[in-house]
Amino acid sequence: MSKKLTGQFLCSRMMLPEHCSGLQKHADQLDWDEAHRHPELDEQRQEEMQQSFEQALAGQTALEITTLTNQGYRFYSGIPLRIDQAYGLVYLREREGKLIKIKAREVTGLKPA
């Protein structure tokens, strides 16, 4: 029985370099996908974020918004102006007066600044 298990993976010695590099690229892609996977937010966390945003919008207070894109995590700080639900955008004015459009689906965190 042990002789059979020992010889089970001998065929991997015959892999071509193209196959090895393809397997490595696939493993790298899986690692990248896992690192950039958008976290699932539960309903309670979504409601808390919505309330925080509405309070900041009504009181014109600054927020710090965390987003996750293909380039990684990004942090924005400013005063929320409005939400465009038709396009799924959040408009934020930074301290320098610059207007920023943030995709609502990319938002992963929200806290008062």
C-alpha positions as CSV (number, residue, x, y, z in Angstrom):
1,M,0.0,0.0,0.0
2,S,2.8,2.5,0.9
3,K,4.5,1.7,-2.4
4,K,1.4,2.7,-4.2
5,L,1.1,6.1,-2.4
6,T,4.8,6.9,-2.9
7,G,4.5,6.6,-6.6
8,Q,1.2,8.5,-6.8
9,F,2.8,11.9,-7.4
10,L,5.7,10.9,-9.6
11,C,3.9,12.3,-12.6
12,S,4.4,15.9,-11.3
13,R,8.1,15.5,-12.1
14,M,7.1,15.5,-15.8
15,M,5.4,18.9,-15.8
16,L,6.6,21.3,-18.4
17,P,7.9,24.8,-17.3
18,E,4.8,26.4,-19.0
19,H,2.5,24.3,-16.8
20,C,4.5,25.2,-13.7
21,S,4.3,28.9,-14.5
22,G,0.6,28.7,-15.3
23,L,-0.1,27.1,-12.0
24,Q,2.0,29.7,-10.2
25,K,0.1,32.5,-12.0
26,H,-3.2,30.9,-11.1
27,A,-2.1,30.7,-7.4
28,D,-1.0,34.3,-7.5
29,Q,-4.3,35.4,-8.9
30,L,-6.2,33.5,-6.2
31,D,-4.1,35.2,-3.5
32,W,-4.7,38.6,-5.1
33,D,-8.5,38.0,-5.3
34,E,-8.6,36.9,-1.7
35,A,-6.7,40.0,-0.6
36,H,-9.0,42.3,-2.5
37,R,-12.3,40.6,-1.7
38,H,-14.9,43.0,-0.6
39,P,-15.9,42.2,3.0
40,E,-19.5,41.3,3.6
41,L,-21.3,43.9,5.8
42,D,-24.1,42.7,8.0
43,E,-27.4,44.6,8.2
44,Q,-26.7,46.1,11.6
45,R,-23.3,47.5,10.4
46,Q,-25.0,48.9,7.2
47,E,-27.7,50.6,9.3
48,E,-25.0,52.1,11.6
49,M,-23.1,53.5,8.6
50,Q,-26.3,54.9,7.1
51,Q,-27.2,56.7,10.4
52,S,-23.7,58.1,10.8
53,F,-23.8,59.4,7.2
54,E,-27.2,60.9,7.6
55,Q,-26.1,62.6,10.9
56,A,-23.0,64.0,9.2
57,L,-25.1,65.1,6.2
58,A,-27.6,67.0,8.4
59,G,-25.0,68.5,10.8
60,Q,-22.4,69.2,8.0
61,T,-19.7,67.4,10.1
62,A,-16.7,65.7,8.6
63,L,-16.5,61.9,8.0
64,E,-13.7,59.5,7.2
65,I,-14.7,57.0,4.5
66,T,-12.8,53.9,3.8
67,T,-13.1,52.2,0.4
68,L,-11.7,49.1,-1.2
69,T,-10.9,49.2,-4.9
70,N,-8.7,47.1,-7.2
71,Q,-5.8,49.3,-6.1
72,G,-6.4,48.5,-2.4
73,Y,-7.8,50.5,0.5
74,R,-8.2,54.3,0.2
75,F,-9.2,56.8,2.8
76,Y,-11.2,59.9,2.2
77,S,-12.0,62.7,4.7
78,G,-14.4,65.5,4.2
79,I,-18.0,66.8,4.6
80,P,-20.7,64.7,2.8
81,L,-22.8,66.7,0.4
82,R,-25.3,64.2,-1.0
83,I,-26.0,60.7,-2.2
84,D,-27.0,60.0,-5.8
85,Q,-28.9,56.8,-5.5
86,A,-29.5,56.5,-9.2
87,Y,-25.8,56.2,-9.9
88,G,-24.7,54.8,-6.5
89,L,-22.4,57.8,-5.8
90,V,-21.5,59.6,-2.6
91,Y,-20.3,63.2,-3.0
92,L,-17.8,64.4,-0.5
93,R,-16.1,67.8,-0.2
94,E,-12.5,67.6,1.1
95,R,-10.9,70.3,3.3
96,E,-9.2,71.8,0.3
97,G,-12.6,72.3,-1.3
98,K,-12.1,69.5,-3.8
99,L,-15.2,67.5,-4.7
100,I,-14.9,63.7,-4.7
101,K,-17.3,61.1,-6.1
102,I,-17.1,57.8,-4.3
103,K,-18.9,54.6,-5.5
104,A,-21.2,53.5,-2.7
105,R,-20.6,49.8,-3.3
106,E,-16.9,50.3,-2.6
107,V,-17.4,51.8,0.9
108,T,-16.3,49.5,3.6
109,G,-16.0,51.8,6.6
110,L,-17.4,55.1,7.9
111,K,-16.5,57.1,11.0
112,P,-16.6,60.7,12.2
113,A,-13.4,62.5,11.5
